[in-house]
Amino acid sequence: NAGVTQTPKFRVLKTGQSMTLLCAQDMNHEYMYWYRQDPGMGLRLIHYSVGEGTTAKGEVPDGYNVSRLKKQNFLLGLESAAPSQTSVYFCASSFGSSQAFFGQGTRLTVV
Amino acid sequence: AQSVTQLGSHVSVSEGALVLLRCNYSSSVPPYLFWYVQYPNQGLQLLLKYTSAATLVKGINGFEAEFKKSETSFHLTKPSAHMSDAAEYFCAVRGGGTASKLTFGTGTRLQVTL
């Protein structure tokens, strides 16, 4: 049972480049989330999804887009990367109001 | 709207001493509350959760937390700290409903000294 898997684990981008982060879960969870973690700021919600084909904005959505075409996958896209998007990104999933299960994170550096 | 405030970004205790990490929440509906732990370069792992059953919740690794509605608090405690408890701890609140967002505090880094 893999749980929540994030791909890639590390990435360095140049300003203006685009990329997609992939999150996959094998627990049949309805809810999926993307967070970013920055020192002293905890985890801030970027976007989330309450089911296949649905997405919603979180606390810090600007500069990011998401898609949930399949229940098990939640993609986070950066259209034009900026240095301010240097962060550690975590994906999580949950079943209803139960605990969220987290991936191991993606460390992204934008230079 | 919901929010979480964690008092103290860094807490240092001696090995064997009491651990107390503070969390206060704000929620317009009865909350679900969680404590997560993060070890260096790892994801978040659930320590314990409150979901409106018993107000005193026991978690893994000897941690427990008490839900106090009158104080809107959910402080995390452990009677005797161990070196392996050194990590960052996050309190989180979920307000319920179908749009079940999970909101985190800013975290408390626990240091355990000999």
Chai-1 contact restraints between the chains, C-beta under 6 A:
chainA,res_idxA,chainB,res_idxB,connection_type,confidence,min_distance_angstrom,max_distance_angstrom,comment,restraint_id
A,M41,B,T106,contact,1.0,0.0,6.0,A-B,restraint_1
A,G42,B,F104,contact,1.0,0.0,6.0,A-B,restraint_2
A,G42,B,G105,contact,1.0,0.0,6.0,A-B,restraint_3
A,G42,B,T106,contact,1.0,0.0,6.0,A-B,restraint_4
A,G42,B,G107,contact,1.0,0.0,6.0,A-B,restraint_5
A,L43,B,F104,contact,1.0,0.0,6.0,A-B,restraint_6
A,S97,B,Y32,contact,1.0,0.0,6.0,A-B,restraint_7
A,S97,B,R94,contact,1.0,0.0,6.0,A-B,restraint_8
A,S97,B,G96,contact,1.0,0.0,6.0,A-B,restraint_9
A,S97,B,S100,contact,1.0,0.0,6.0,A-B,restraint_10
A,Q99,B,L46,contact,1.0,0.0,6.0,A-B,restraint_11
A,Q99,B,K49,contact,1.0,0.0,6.0,A-B,restraint_12
A,A100,B,L102,contact,1.0,0.0,6.0,A-B,restraint_13
A,F102,B,G43,contact,1.0,0.0,6.0,A-B,restraint_14
A,F102,B,L44,contact,1.0,0.0,6.0,A-B,restraint_15
A,G103,B,G43,contact,1.0,0.0,6.0,A-B,restraint_16
A,Q104,B,G43,contact,1.0,0.0,6.0,A-B,restraint_17
A,G105,B,G43,contact,1.0,0.0,6.0,A-B,restraint_18
